[in-house]
Amino acid sequence: VYRVQGDVRINGVPARPGMDVLARATVFTGRDGEVVFVIGADAMLVRGNSRVEISGTAGALVAAGARIVTGALLSVFAPGQPKVLRTGTATIGIRGTGVYIESEPDRTYVCTCYGEAELAASDDPAAREIVNTEHHEQPRYIMAKGAPQMLMRAPVINHTDAELTLLESLHGRRPPFADTDQPRY
């Protein structure tokens, strides 16, 4: 754990800087909570009112992905290590990507901040799309069953380039947009 503010628990234990986060951990944040941590070559920021379950082999230093039960997760993942992120309405396959996700009961917001992701609606396997981005170009909503459209365009919301830069810096990396003249979020 790099940074903790407010009510944050990892496997039911109050989080503190320096605490280990391993595969199969459950991260819970209260209304005022936020936590930044690394696991293997990946880094994550979990916002308030969230429950995130890290997937993989129990106790491993490398995560296979995560299930975002509720709330929001901003993550950066090392290249060459495919991961799967799941919510109630979506499955997101990623490869060396920066991604922001908000999970709600009737929809998931996904911004592939940079890199490639395969987005799929949980309730309709035919509703899928591969997005390849350099700097927040293709955010999407992935809807629950019964919506007239399962995947739709969305605006860039609730995450910043500064946060992505912080997460990448925890592994000595820089986001790919860091040396461009693109607008900052």
Phi, psi and omega in degrees: 000128180269313184215140178226137169220141179070202183280109178224132178229139175242117186054038177083353182261133178306130183284150176213151178305139181091347180293141178283141171239120183241168176303147183076011176282150171247125181251124180238134174236135174283183183306320182262010187269154172199141180219142174240128180211164175244150172216114187063229180264015182249159177222145185222148172236120179252124182278175180298157180057043183236154170224117182235129178251118181280127181262160180137187178288128184311129177079000182288154178275355181238131179268147175270348182154208181200156171246119179265098184289311176214157172090210191224143181222127171250128185222150168234135185238141180293146176297151174082004179233087181303143180226160175234127175249137182232145171228185178295335184241357188214154168235127183238116176263129185230158179216104178057059193230153164258130185215142175240132183228136168239125182254121175236162182301324186254357178194161174237135172262131177227123169245114171278097188296322173197153181099198185239141177216145172255118182259133179219139176282129181298325184272356180210092184303338178284341180273092181216158181204142172257125178246140178229115187231161175250329185197074173063029187282340190225055176295151184221153163257136174242117192267162176279167179308139178099347178288145180294334178223129186278323177239131179214155179299152179218164175277169171279122182223149162061021173209156187232160174296326179298321178293318177297319179297317177301311182299315179297322182296336179295344176242015179072022180249167173236143176294152184298336181277355188300330183253024179248172177263018182292154179298149180264147177250000000 
